[in-house]
Amino acid sequence: MGEALRPKMERAPLREVCVTAPRGTASQSVLTVACEQTEVLLFDPISSKHIKTLSEAHEDCVNNIRFLDNRLFATCSDDTTIALWDLRKLNTKVCTLHGHTSWVKNIEYDTNTRLLVTSGFDGNVIIWDTNSDGNMHVLFLHEKSVA
C-alpha cells in the first residue's frame, strides 16, 4: 500500500481488511478497513486514494467486514450489531441487525444460498436469511448451552 494510506491507518489499530472487485475491471475494486474504533475506511486499492470514512459506522469497535456482492457489505462490532452497507449510498446503513448479546466478531456469507452467518462472544451463531423481501430475519440461532 502506498504512503497515502499511512496517515489514516495510524489513527486506530486495524481489525480487518477486505477487498472487493466488482464484476468488470479491477480499477473498480474497493479496499475496506475495519478500525479498532468506530470507523470503516474505504480506499481505492490501485491508487491508494482515500474514498470515504464511515466515522460512526458502529457505536463500538468494528471487528469484521464481509462483502455480500459487488456493492453490499456487512460490518460487525463490539456494539453487538451487524450493519449492512451499500457502496452506492454510504451516508446511511441499509439496515442494522440485532440478535447477539455480546461482541460480534465474525461474518461469513454464502453467495449460493445468500445466507449471512455471524458469531460472537455470546457463544451464539446466527444465520440470517437475506433472501426475504429486504427484511432480513434469523433463520437459525445456535445458542451456547448453559450448564
C-alpha positions in Angstrom: 0.0 0.0 0.0 1.1 3.5 -0.7 2.1 6.3 1.6 -1.4 7.8 1.2 -2.9 5.1 3.4 -0.3 5.5 6.2 -1.8 8.7 7.9 -5.3 7.3 8.0 -4.3 4.0 9.4 -2.3 5.5 12.2 -5.5 6.8 13.8 -6.5 3.4 15.2 -5.3 -0.2 15.1 -6.7 -2.2 12.3 -9.1 -5.1 12.8 -10.0 -6.3 9.3 -9.1 -5.5 5.7 -11.3 -6.6 2.9 -11.1 -6.1 -0.8 -13.9 -6.5 -3.4 -13.5 -6.4 -7.1 -16.9 -5.8 -8.7 -17.6 -7.6 -12.0 -15.7 -5.7 -14.7 -12.4 -4.0 -14.3 -10.1 -4.3 -11.3 -10.0 -0.5 -11.2 -13.5 -0.6 -9.6 -12.1 -2.5 -6.6 -12.7 -1.2 -3.1 -10.5 -1.8 -0.1 -12.4 -1.6 3.2 -10.6 -1.4 6.6 -12.2 -2.0 10.0 -10.7 0.0 12.7 -10.5 -0.6 16.4 -12.6 2.5 16.9 -16.0 3.0 15.3 -14.7 3.7 11.8 -14.7 1.9 8.5 -12.2 3.3 5.9 -12.7 2.9 2.2 -9.8 3.2 -0.3 -9.1 2.6 -4.0 -6.5 -0.2 -3.7 -4.9 0.7 -7.0 -4.2 4.4 -6.4 -4.3 4.2 -2.5 -6.8 7.1 -2.7 -9.0 7.5 0.3 -12.6 7.3 -0.8 -14.6 7.8 2.4 -14.5 7.3 6.1 -17.6 6.0 7.8 -16.7 7.7 11.1 -19.6 6.3 13.2 -20.2 3.0 11.4 -20.9 1.5 14.8 -21.1 2.6 18.4 -18.0 0.5 19.4 -15.1 -1.2 17.7 -15.6 -2.6 14.2 -14.4 -6.1 14.1 -15.0 -7.6 10.7 -16.1 -6.7 7.1 -17.5 -9.1 4.5 -18.8 -8.3 1.0 -22.0 -9.9 0.1 -21.8 -9.0 -3.6 -20.4 -6.2 -5.8 -22.0 -3.4 -3.8 -23.3 -4.6 -0.5 -21.1 -5.3 2.5 -21.6 -6.2 6.2 -19.8 -5.0 9.2 -19.9 -6.3 12.8 -19.0 -4.7 16.0 -18.5 -4.9 19.8 -21.8 -2.9 20.0 -23.5 -6.3 19.4 -24.9 -5.4 15.9 -24.3 -6.2 12.3 -24.7 -3.3 9.8 -25.3 -3.7 6.0 -23.9 -1.0 3.7 -24.4 -0.2 0.0 -21.3 1.3 -1.8 -23.6 3.5 -3.8 -25.2 5.1 -0.8 -22.6 5.3 2.1 -24.3 8.1 4.0 -26.7 5.7 5.7 -26.8 2.0 6.6 -29.1 -0.3 4.6 -30.1 -1.9 7.9 -28.9 -2.9 11.3 -29.3 -6.5 12.5 -29.8 -7.2 16.2 -29.6 -10.7 17.8 -26.3 -11.1 19.5 -25.9 -10.1 23.2 -22.2 -9.6 23.2 -19.4 -8.6 20.8 -19.9 -9.8 17.2 -16.6 -11.0 15.9 -17.1 -12.8 12.6 -19.2 -12.6 9.5 -19.4 -15.2 6.7 -21.5 -15.1 3.6 -22.5 -17.9 1.2 -23.2 -16.4 -2.3 -25.1 -19.6 -3.4 -27.7 -19.6 -0.6 -27.4 -15.9 0.2 -27.2 -16.7 3.9 -25.2 -14.5 6.2 -23.6 -16.2 9.3 -22.4 -14.2 12.3 -20.8 -15.4 15.5 -20.0 -13.5 18.7 -18.6 -13.7 22.2 -22.1 -14.5 23.4 -21.3 -18.0 22.1 -24.1 -17.8 19.5 -24.0 -18.4 15.8 -26.8 -16.7 13.9 -27.8 -17.5 10.3 -29.6 -14.5 8.7 -31.8 -15.0 5.6 -31.1 -12.3 3.0 -33.5 -13.8 0.5 -36.6 -12.3 2.0 -38.0 -9.1 0.6 -35.4 -6.8 2.1 -36.3 -7.8 5.6 -33.6 -9.9 7.0 -34.6 -12.3 9.7 -33.0 -15.0 11.8 -33.2 -18.3 10.0 -31.3 -20.3 12.6 -29.8 -19.5 16.1 -27.3 -21.8 17.7 -27.1 -20.7 21.4 -24.3 -21.6 23.7 -25.6 -24.3 26.0 -26.0 -23.3 29.7 -24.8 -26.0 32.1 
